[in-house]
């Protein structure tokens, strides 16, 4: 896909997603603001807790999501998680949505490609955004909510690029990474070109990674990354590439998230002792 076409697809997806989210109801949730030194601004955070959270003392894994505003992707992701948890198809998690301020600044790393820098007044701020999540947001979530050490992150398009970059730059930050239609074209596909060496350098890495592509994405690049994983992934990295030619860049988040979240975060097997105790 030509670079201008990639920009057009990304812009269309952003408009489409914004329009859909604006019409979509959001389930009850909490909101707080955190003043970030890492990104130099206040950030609005939306948090959904699973059914029964207020009535018990259980601790829960956390699913973090960029594009997490109530007029962004937070409503449909929360609806998907709520439905799956209630159906017993996914383990209960807390969903933490990070509302955007300068999305294209936060989701992109440095680039040497002049055209990349035309997509926004500022780009290349992903390292600062990652510091915000790791050193400011995660401690605040642990302080406010009953959480386990298990974490996951989900993102699409440029947010998917951020998810993939975080997997390579700071893989210990999350246990599970979900990148839907990641914008791997960024910086002349530098993330893909460096991926084999990075994978070989972390033979002891333990993580799970799911990534996908849609019919109008740069599918060959994503497929090439899958081949690199096939040849070089550390033994304890569980990974899956999910091509979705039936979906487009604008529809893949809603189309792919229900299945991939259930697959990535399935229910925990019941403990034998708990099962015996429950019998009459």
PyMOL commands that set and color helices and strands:
alter all, ss='L'
color gray80, all
select helices_A, chain A and resi 3-22+53-55+74-86+103-107+114-119+126-144+158-169+171-173+186-193+195-200+219-232+252-264+272-278
alter helices_A, ss='H'
color red, helices_A
select strands_A, chain A and resi 30-36+41-48+60-65+93-98+147-156+176-180+207-214+237-244
alter strands_A, ss='S'
color yellow, strands_A
deselect
rebuild
show_as cartoon
